[in-house]
């Protein structure tokens, strides 16, 4: 068994005893301390004595320029308390503030500058959020001794585990169906079950599910201007057009010119069909009558048998 397959213990402490209050997250055996606050608990965050230490912080919230997207800012400081206050005042988009320090105050200025630069680099490569950092220090990463660099990479590995737990999934790599577009679709999705929508209008779309994400593949089509008023995902669709993911064709349809990862099969189906849709029934296994829901239920039954 490799170290990556071992379970990890994460302790999530509700500082004031309520789920909406300040939260403190730790991993067993790690000196890192992660605090998570909202606008209403920001004062409680900055009042913590641990924030008067060297560390890093992240401010995140909705991206006004990308429907359904997230904007984030990352920083480092000798005193996280003072710097996070300054950054919070300067940025209006944030709804969540995350501060990371250590219980033994053993991070140096060089350590946190390295962490900041690597976080920006990793978030840029993952391409899941819009970074609000005006200048990226990734190219000016602080040079550390080999042992210190190894320790900081382990620190980052722990952050990659803990950040999704507290609601910020900005470092997770995109599915290979999205990133490996130079590889033909058939090879890229080899081993993955392919789902499809074949609409009576002639519109066709294909998708795969990878690591919990539903990816509509390039070449898929989407209906345009059907006139349905109950379209919850209309803003998302407009944003995909703005991003160049969907391009209009002469046939009055949209075409996915690049793959796109949706949060659910229903979101994907709504964009393809231009109406609110139940993705569980709209998506079918390619070449079969089985729906996504049939596959889902079969997986549940199989897990029950193996339990």
N, C-alpha and C positions, 0 to 999 in steps of 0.2 A: 504494500500500500504506500503510495507516494504521499508526501506531506500535504499536497493540494487536496487529497481526498478525505482528510481528517475533518471532523466536525469542529466548529468554532463556537465558543460561548461569548455572546454579546449581552452585556448588561445594560438595560435601558432604564434609567432612573428618572421618575417624574418628580422634579425638585419640589413642587408645591402640592403634589398629590393629585393633580388633574391632568388629563390627556392633552389639554390645550395649553398647558403652562410650559415653562422652561424644561427642556429635557437634557439629560447628561448620558452620553453613551460611551462605554468602554469595552474593550476586548480583553478577555482573561489572558494574563501574561504579557500585556502590552502597556507601556507607560503613557501612551497617548490618551488625552481626554478630549472628547468632542461634545460641545454644547450647541444646542439647536434652539433658536428663538424666533418669534414672529415680531411684528411691529408692536403688539401689545405687551410682549414680555422682553423687549429689548433692554429696558432699564434693569430688569432682573439679571439679564446676561452680563451687562457691563459692570454690575455691582459685584460679580463674582471675583474673589481675590486671585483666582487662577489666571484671569485675563490680564493681570499686570505682569505677564511673562512673555517671553519670546514665543512666537507661534505664527500660524497662518489663519486666514479667514476667507469665507466665501459668502457673497450676497447673491441671492437668486430670486427670480420672479418671472412673471409673464413677459414675453417679448411682444411689445406693441406692434412691431413690424412683421411678425410672423404668427398667424393665428395658431394657437395650440403649442407654440414654441416657448422656449425658456431662455432668458437672458441671465448671464452670471458675471460677477466680477470677483477676481481673486487677488489677495494681497498678503503681505507678510510684514511683521513689525517686531521691534524689541519689546514693545508694549502693545499687545493686541487690543487692549481696551481703548487706547487713545486713537489708534489708526482706524479701527472699525467704526468708531463714532464719526470720524471725519468722512469716511467713505459712505456711510449710511446717509449723511446729510447731503452729499453731493449727488446721490443717485436715487431717483424716485421710483424706479421699477421694482425694487426688491420687496419681497414679502417674507423671505426666510433668511435668517442670518446664522451662519455656522462658524464657530471659532474652535480651533484645534491647538491645544498646548500639551504639555506633559506634566505628569504628577511630580516628577523630580526636577523640573525646570532645567533639563540638560540640553536643550536646543540652543545653538549659537546663532548669531546673525547669518553666518555662512550657511548653516544648515537650512534655515527657513527660506533664504533666498534661493537655494538649490531646489527646495520643495516647491516654492512658488513657480519657478521656471518650468519644472517638470510637470506640474499640474496644468499649466497653460498649454504646454506641448501635448500632453495626453488628451486634454479636452478638445484641442484643435484637431487632433487626429481622429478622435471619436466622432466629432461633428454632430453632437446631439444638442448643443446649446449655442447661442450666440454670445461670444465673449465681449464684455464691455470694456476690457482692458485696452486703453489707447495704444500702449506700446507693449510689445511682448518681450520679456527678458529671456525668453528661451534661448536666443542666440548669445546671451551674455551670462549663461549659467555659471554660478560660482564654482570654481574648481576646488574640489575637496580631496583630501587623502583617500586612498583606495578603501580603507576600512570604513571611513565616515560615509563615503558614497554608497557602499553596500548597506550600511545601516539605514540611510535615508530611502533607499529603494525598498527595503523591508517596511519602512514607515508608510511609504506610498501603497504597498501591497495591502496593508491593513486598512488604509483609507478607502481603497477600492472595494473592500468588504463592507465597511461601516457606512459609507455615504448612501448607498441604495437603501439600507435599512432605515435611515432617518429621512428618506424621501428625495434624495438627490442623485439621480443616475446619470451623471455627466461624463463618466470615464469609461463606461462600457463600450467596447468596440462594436461597430455596426455589424450586422449579419453579413456573412461572406456573399450572400446573394446580392447585397448592395455594393460591397466594396470591390469584388472581383469581376467587374464588368468587362474586362479585357478577355475573360474566359467565356466561351460560348455558354448560353443558358443551360443546355443539356448537360454539360460537364459540371457547371457550377452548382446545379441543383441535384446532381447525382446522389442517390440514396435518400433524397427528401421526397415525401409525398406531395404531388402537385395537385392543387385545386383549381377549378375553373368556373367561370360564369359564361354561359352561352345564352344571350338574350334574343328574344324574337326579332328584334330590330337588326340583328346581325352583329351586334357588338359582342366581342369576346375578350375575356381577361383571364390571366393565369397568375397564380400566387403560390408561395410556399410558406410554411411556418418553420421558423428557425429560432431556437432559444427563446421561445415565448413571444416572438414578434411575427406579425403577419405581413409578408413582403409581396406586394404586387410587382410583377416582373415587367421589364421594358418590352414594348411591343403590344402591351395590353391596351384596350380601348375603353373609353368612357363616354356615356351619353352626355349630350350638351343641351341645356335650355329646354328641359322637358316641361317646364311650367308648374311643377309640383311646388306648392307653397310650404309644405311641411318638410323642409330640408335642413336638418340640424347641422349638417356638415357642409353647407354652402360656403361658409367663410373659409373652411379648410381647403375646399376645392379651388376657390379663388386664389388662395395663397399658393397652391401647387402650380397654378397657371403663372402666377407672378414669379415663382422660383424657376420656372422653365422645366418642371417635372412633367407637366401636361402641356401639350402643344395642340392647337386646333388644326384640323385638317379640312380639305376641300369637301369632304363628305358630311360635314356638319357634326363630326365627332371629335373627341380629344384622343390623343395617343400618349401613353406613357413613354417618354423618350429615355427615361432612366428608371431603375427600380426605386420603389419607395416603401419604407417600413411604416405600417400603420399600427395603432395601439390595439386594434381588435379586428376580427373579420367583418363585423358590422360597419365599422368606420370605412373599411376598404370597399365593401359592397355599396355603401351609400354614395361614395364618390363615383364608382363605376356606373351605377344605375341612376344617379342624379335624383335620388329620393331616399327617405328614411328606409332602411332595409335591415332585415334580420339575417346577418351573415351566417348564422348557424345553418340556415336552410338554403340561402342563395348560393353559397359556394358548395360545389360538388367535387368529389374526387375525379380527376381527369379521366374521361372515357367510361365513367361509371355513373350509377344513379345514387350512390351513397353520398349523403350530405356531410358537411363538416361536423354537424351534431352527431351523426351516426358514428363517425370516427372517434369523436370525443367520448361518447358513451361506451364504445368498445374498449377504449383505453382504460376507462374507469373500471369496467368489468374485469379486464385483464389484471389490473393492479390488485383488485380484490381477490382474485384467484391466487396471485402470488404472495399475498400477505400472510 
